[in-house]
Amino acid sequence: MNQQSNRAVGLSRTGLRGLWLAILIWALICAPTASSQTTKRSVATQSPSASEFEIIEGVFHDGLGSFAELALANRLIAIAGSQQPPFDLSRSEAKMRDAVNRLPADHPHRATFERERASVAAAVDRGARILIERAKPASLVRVRHTAGEFAGAKAADLRLEFDNGAVVPVSVKTEKSNKVAVAEGQTPEIGAKWAERYFRVSPSELETMIRELGFASIAELKANYRDVARLVAQVLIRKLGLVDCEPADFSRARVTDLDAARFLFRQLLKFKRGNDASAVIIFDRVSGEAQWESRLDAVDVDRLTAERISFRPSRPRGDHRIASEFGIKIDGQAVVTFQIKHKRGAARGSARQFQFSDITTRLMI
């Protein structure tokens, strides 16, 4: 009787093991594999919202910027015949690919992104050859990637070391709008890194201007980016001594403080190169050209006269009281713009949408 009982228990256990094995095999067959899940996620099926696209575009251009820096470094290493191993491009490539794959297969910006990458790749080769040619007869021995060392308004993404002991810092920029940001050119610090740096506005002067606009503090002012734009207009008008000018219309504005204007332009040229005096190379995301100079570089600031300086109209659109971008011209051509921006991306449609994000200072190229 015991033997029969034991055999029954053994059979039941064997049956249970078989049942569990069958269930496991069935689950493995039916469950999607990691690779199939990845495949399903690899290409989006729905168009992103406006705020989602802003994030996607930002991710792509972040990856493109890193790609430009490292691709230039690798091309320099290859042309120089250096024994230095190339830099790994996989992370920047993966970031760009991820951004592209977050768009549906028929989304027009997939092709735009691919063209921008191809243009930058072409510009990299041109830029690398020019840098090597400029350094002759010295030979390149090492390239260092220094993109994370921006403290103190340094601009260099790469440091080129040559056999004669020379070190050349290089700032790499990718642009498509004929504009290039200066070092620390995109900043929420409207005081120290903009008003004081370019217009010699002291902290006490800034506080006075803010109070005159009806705000108790800069934090209160920043609750709406258009109010920061009002402050920017006042700084331009007061510190450049503008006449025939209103905050909502700069079309007839004239400079009376030429010394202040010259100081502004010298500071812009200084921070184009950064505190490390970087050579600035600009890769055009549309044309694939490698450029070096801004319009302001061609101006002899010491011989500049007030009559040659004018302004973009900067008239507000719609029912806004103030514009969100101001521009200064020399000889009828814009040389610099100051754009006041509100929060984007995830903040779109929320209570934070119109909060001040940053002021971006760009030179025209």
C-alpha positions as CSV (number, residue, x, y, z in Angstrom):
1,M,0.0,0.0,0.0
2,N,2.9,2.4,0.9
3,Q,4.7,1.5,-2.3
4,Q,1.6,2.3,-4.4
5,S,1.1,5.6,-2.5
6,N,4.7,6.6,-3.1
7,R,4.4,5.8,-6.8
8,A,1.3,7.9,-7.0
9,V,3.0,10.8,-5.3
10,G,6.0,10.5,-7.6
11,L,3.7,10.4,-10.6
12,S,1.8,13.5,-9.4
13,R,5.1,15.3,-8.9
14,T,6.3,14.3,-12.3
15,G,3.0,15.5,-13.8
16,L,3.3,18.8,-12.0
17,R,6.8,19.3,-13.2
18,G,5.7,18.6,-16.8
19,L,2.8,21.0,-16.4
20,W,5.1,23.8,-15.2
21,L,7.5,23.1,-18.0
22,A,4.8,23.3,-20.6
23,I,3.5,26.5,-19.1
24,L,7.1,28.0,-19.2
25,I,7.6,27.0,-22.8
26,W,4.3,28.4,-23.8
27,A,5.1,31.7,-22.0
28,L,8.4,31.9,-23.8
29,I,6.8,31.4,-27.1
30,C,4.0,33.9,-26.6
31,A,5.9,36.6,-24.8
32,P,7.6,39.2,-27.0
33,T,11.3,39.1,-26.8
34,A,13.4,42.1,-25.9
35,S,14.6,42.4,-29.5
36,S,11.0,42.4,-30.8
37,Q,10.0,45.0,-28.2
38,T,12.9,47.1,-29.3
39,T,11.9,46.7,-32.9
40,K,8.3,47.8,-32.1
41,R,9.7,50.9,-30.2
42,S,12.3,51.7,-32.9
43,V,9.9,53.8,-35.1
44,A,7.1,55.9,-33.7
45,T,3.7,55.5,-35.2
46,Q,2.1,58.8,-34.2
47,S,3.3,62.3,-34.8
48,P,4.6,64.1,-31.7
49,S,2.9,67.1,-30.2
50,A,4.6,70.5,-30.5
51,S,6.1,70.2,-27.1
52,E,7.2,66.6,-27.7
53,F,8.9,67.6,-31.0
54,E,10.8,70.4,-29.2
55,I,12.2,67.8,-26.9
56,I,13.0,65.4,-29.8
57,E,14.7,68.2,-31.8
58,G,16.7,69.2,-28.8
59,V,17.9,65.6,-28.3
60,F,18.9,65.3,-31.9
61,H,20.9,68.6,-32.0
62,D,22.5,67.8,-28.7
63,G,23.7,64.5,-30.3
64,L,24.7,66.3,-33.5
65,G,26.8,68.8,-31.5
66,S,28.7,66.0,-29.8
67,F,29.1,64.2,-33.1
68,A,30.6,67.3,-34.7
69,E,33.1,67.7,-31.9
70,L,34.3,64.1,-31.9
71,A,34.1,63.6,-35.7
72,L,36.3,66.6,-36.1
73,A,38.8,65.2,-33.6
74,N,38.9,61.9,-35.4
75,R,39.3,63.5,-38.8
76,L,42.2,65.6,-37.4
77,I,43.8,62.5,-36.0
78,A,43.4,60.7,-39.3
79,I,44.8,63.5,-41.5
80,A,47.7,64.0,-39.1
81,G,48.6,60.3,-39.1
82,S,48.7,60.4,-35.3
83,Q,48.9,57.1,-33.3
84,Q,46.2,58.4,-31.0
85,P,43.1,56.1,-31.0
86,P,39.9,57.7,-32.3
87,F,37.2,58.9,-30.1
88,D,34.0,56.8,-29.7
89,L,31.1,58.2,-31.7
90,S,28.6,55.6,-30.6
91,R,26.9,57.6,-27.9
92,S,26.3,60.7,-30.1
93,E,25.2,58.5,-33.0
94,A,22.8,56.6,-30.7
95,K,21.3,59.9,-29.4
96,M,20.7,61.1,-32.9
97,R,19.2,57.8,-34.0
98,D,16.9,57.7,-30.9
99,A,15.6,61.2,-31.8
100,V,15.0,60.2,-35.4
101,N,13.2,57.0,-34.4
102,R,10.8,58.9,-32.1
103,L,9.3,60.3,-35.3
104,P,6.9,58.4,-37.6
105,A,8.5,57.0,-40.8
106,D,6.7,59.6,-42.9
107,H,7.6,62.6,-40.7
108,P,9.4,65.3,-42.8
109,H,11.9,66.1,-40.1
110,R,13.4,62.6,-40.3
111,A,14.8,63.6,-43.7
112,T,15.8,67.0,-42.3
113,F,17.7,65.5,-39.5
114,E,19.5,63.1,-41.8
115,R,20.5,65.9,-44.1
116,E,21.8,67.9,-41.2
117,R,24.0,65.0,-40.1
118,A,25.3,64.6,-43.6
119,S,26.1,68.3,-43.9
120,V,27.9,68.4,-40.7
121,A,29.9,65.3,-41.6
122,A,31.0,67.0,-44.9
123,A,31.8,70.2,-43.0
124,V,34.0,68.3,-40.6
125,D,36.3,67.2,-43.3
126,R,36.7,70.7,-44.7
127,G,37.3,72.2,-41.2
128,A,39.9,69.6,-40.3
129,R,41.9,70.2,-43.4
130,I,41.8,74.0,-42.8
131,L,43.0,73.6,-39.2
132,I,45.9,71.3,-40.2
133,E,46.9,73.7,-43.0
134,R,46.8,76.7,-40.7
135,A,49.1,75.1,-38.2
136,K,51.9,74.2,-40.7
137,P,54.8,73.6,-40.4
138,A,53.8,72.3,-36.9
139,S,52.4,68.8,-36.8
140,L,49.5,67.7,-34.7
141,V,50.4,65.2,-32.0
142,R,47.3,65.0,-29.8
143,V,43.7,66.0,-29.6
144,R,41.9,66.4,-26.3
145,H,38.1,66.6,-25.9
146,T,37.4,69.4,-23.4
147,A,33.6,70.0,-24.0
148,G,32.8,69.6,-20.3
149,E,35.3,72.3,-19.2
150,F,33.1,75.4,-19.8
151,A,33.5,76.9,-16.4
152,G,34.7,80.5,-16.5
153,A,33.2,81.2,-19.9
154,K,35.7,78.9,-21.7
155,A,34.6,78.1,-25.2
156,A,36.9,75.2,-26.3
157,D,35.4,71.8,-27.2
158,L,38.8,70.5,-28.4
159,R,42.4,71.3,-27.5
160,L,44.9,70.6,-30.3
161,E,48.5,70.0,-29.2
162,F,51.3,70.4,-31.7
163,D,55.0,69.2,-31.8
164,N,56.3,72.7,-31.4
165,G,54.5,73.1,-28.1
166,A,51.6,75.2,-29.4
167,V,48.2,74.5,-28.0
168,V,45.1,75.6,-30.0
169,P,41.7,75.5,-28.3
170,V,38.9,75.1,-30.8
171,S,35.2,75.8,-30.2
172,V,32.9,73.7,-32.5
173,K,29.5,75.0,-33.3
174,T,26.7,73.7,-35.6
175,E,24.3,76.3,-37.0
176,K,21.7,76.7,-39.6
177,S,20.2,80.2,-39.0
178,N,23.4,82.2,-39.8
179,K,23.8,82.8,-36.1
180,V,26.3,81.6,-33.6
181,A,26.0,81.8,-29.8
182,V,28.9,83.3,-27.8
183,A,30.4,81.6,-24.8
184,E,27.8,81.4,-22.0
185,G,25.5,83.0,-24.6
186,Q,22.5,81.1,-23.4
187,T,22.0,82.0,-19.8
188,P,19.3,82.6,-17.2
189,E,21.6,85.0,-15.4
190,I,20.3,88.2,-16.9
191,G,22.4,90.3,-14.5
192,A,26.0,89.2,-14.2
193,K,26.2,87.3,-17.5
194,W,24.4,89.7,-19.7
195,A,23.6,93.2,-18.4
196,E,26.8,93.6,-16.4
197,R,29.0,91.7,-18.9
198,Y,28.0,93.6,-22.1
199,F,26.5,96.9,-20.8
200,R,28.3,97.5,-17.5
201,V,25.1,97.5,-15.5
202,S,25.9,97.3,-11.8
203,P,23.8,95.1,-9.5
204,S,22.3,98.2,-7.8
205,E,21.4,99.7,-11.2
206,L,19.7,96.5,-12.2
207,E,17.7,96.4,-9.0
208,T,16.6,100.0,-9.7
209,M,15.5,99.2,-13.2
210,I,13.5,96.2,-12.0
211,R,11.7,98.3,-9.3
212,E,10.9,101.0,-11.9
213,L,9.2,98.3,-14.0
214,G,7.0,97.5,-11.0
215,F,8.6,94.4,-9.6
216,A,10.0,93.8,-6.1
217,S,12.7,91.3,-7.2
218,I,14.3,89.7,-10.2
219,A,12.5,86.4,-9.3
220,E,9.2,88.2,-9.6
221,L,10.2,89.7,-12.9
222,K,11.1,86.3,-14.3
223,A,7.6,85.0,-13.8
224,N,6.9,86.2,-17.3
225,Y,9.6,86.3,-20.0
226,R,7.9,89.4,-21.6
227,D,8.6,91.4,-18.5
228,V,12.3,90.3,-18.8
229,A,12.1,91.6,-22.4
230,R,11.0,95.0,-21.0
231,L,14.1,95.0,-18.8
232,V,16.3,94.2,-21.8
233,A,14.8,97.1,-23.8
234,Q,15.5,99.5,-20.9
235,V,19.1,98.3,-20.7
236,L,19.6,98.9,-24.4
237,I,18.0,102.3,-24.3
238,R,19.7,103.6,-21.2
239,K,23.2,102.1,-21.5
240,L,23.6,102.9,-25.2
241,G,22.0,106.3,-24.8
242,L,19.4,105.7,-27.4
243,V,17.2,108.5,-28.7
244,D,14.2,108.5,-31.0
245,C,13.4,105.1,-29.5
246,E,10.6,103.5,-27.6
247,P,10.7,100.0,-25.9
248,A,8.2,98.7,-28.5
249,D,9.8,100.4,-31.5
250,F,13.6,100.6,-32.2
251,S,13.2,101.4,-35.9
252,R,14.5,105.0,-35.6
253,A,16.8,104.5,-32.6
254,R,20.1,106.3,-32.6
255,V,23.2,105.7,-30.4
256,T,24.5,108.7,-28.5
257,D,27.0,106.8,-26.2
258,L,29.5,105.5,-28.8
259,D,31.9,104.4,-26.1
260,A,29.3,102.0,-24.6
261,A,28.5,100.6,-28.1
262,R,32.2,100.0,-28.7
263,F,32.5,98.3,-25.3
264,L,29.6,96.0,-26.2
265,F,31.1,95.0,-29.5
266,R,34.5,94.3,-28.0
267,Q,32.9,92.1,-25.3
268,L,30.9,90.2,-27.9
269,L,34.1,89.5,-29.9
270,K,35.8,88.4,-26.7
271,F,33.1,86.0,-25.6
272,K,32.7,84.7,-29.1
273,R,36.2,83.1,-28.5
274,G,35.7,82.7,-24.8
275,N,38.1,83.4,-22.0
276,D,40.4,80.7,-23.4
277,A,40.7,82.5,-26.8
278,S,39.4,79.6,-28.8
279,A,39.4,79.4,-32.6
280,V,35.7,79.2,-33.5
281,I,34.7,76.8,-36.3
282,I,31.1,76.9,-37.4
283,F,29.6,73.9,-39.3
284,D,26.5,74.9,-41.3
285,R,23.8,72.3,-40.9
286,V,22.3,73.2,-44.3
287,S,25.2,73.9,-46.7
288,G,27.9,71.8,-45.1
289,E,30.3,74.7,-45.2
290,A,32.9,75.3,-42.5
291,Q,33.0,79.0,-41.5
292,W,35.2,81.0,-39.1
293,E,34.1,84.6,-38.9
294,S,31.0,86.5,-37.8
295,R,30.0,89.8,-39.4
296,L,31.3,91.6,-36.4
297,D,34.8,90.2,-36.9
298,A,35.0,92.2,-40.1
299,V,34.3,95.5,-38.3
300,D,37.1,97.8,-37.0
301,V,35.4,98.6,-33.7
302,D,37.9,101.4,-32.9
303,R,36.9,103.3,-36.1
304,L,33.2,102.7,-35.8
305,T,31.0,105.8,-35.8
306,A,27.5,106.1,-34.2
307,E,25.9,106.8,-37.6
308,R,26.8,103.3,-38.8
309,I,24.9,101.7,-35.9
310,S,21.1,101.0,-36.2
311,F,18.6,98.5,-34.9
312,R,16.1,96.0,-35.9
313,P,12.6,97.5,-35.4
314,S,11.8,94.9,-32.6
315,R,8.1,95.7,-32.7
316,P,5.9,93.4,-30.7
317,R,3.6,91.0,-32.6
318,G,-0.1,90.4,-31.9
319,D,-1.3,91.9,-28.7
320,H,2.1,91.7,-26.9
321,R,3.4,94.9,-25.4
322,I,7.1,94.1,-26.1
323,A,9.1,92.1,-28.6
324,S,11.1,89.0,-27.5
325,E,14.2,89.6,-29.7
326,F,16.3,92.7,-30.2
327,G,19.0,93.2,-32.9
328,I,21.8,95.6,-33.6
329,K,23.0,96.5,-37.1
330,I,26.2,97.9,-38.5
331,D,26.1,99.4,-42.0
332,G,22.6,98.0,-42.3
333,Q,23.4,94.4,-41.5
334,A,22.5,92.7,-38.2
335,V,25.6,91.7,-36.2
336,V,24.1,90.6,-32.9
337,T,20.7,89.5,-31.6
338,F,19.4,89.1,-28.0
339,Q,16.5,86.7,-27.7
340,I,14.5,86.4,-24.5
341,K,12.9,82.9,-24.3
342,H,10.2,81.2,-22.2
343,K,10.2,77.7,-20.9
344,R,9.5,75.0,-23.6
345,G,9.2,71.3,-23.9
346,A,7.4,69.8,-20.9
347,A,6.4,73.2,-19.7
348,R,4.3,73.9,-22.8
349,G,0.6,74.3,-21.9
350,S,1.3,74.4,-18.2
351,A,1.3,77.3,-15.7
352,R,5.1,77.5,-16.1
353,Q,5.1,78.0,-19.9
354,F,5.7,81.8,-19.9
355,Q,8.3,81.8,-17.2
356,F,11.6,83.2,-18.3
357,S,14.0,80.5,-19.4
358,D,17.1,82.3,-20.7
359,I,18.5,85.2,-22.8
360,T,20.5,84.0,-25.8
361,T,23.2,86.2,-27.4
362,R,24.1,85.3,-30.9
363,L,26.4,86.8,-33.5
364,M,25.4,86.8,-37.2
365,I,27.6,85.0,-39.6
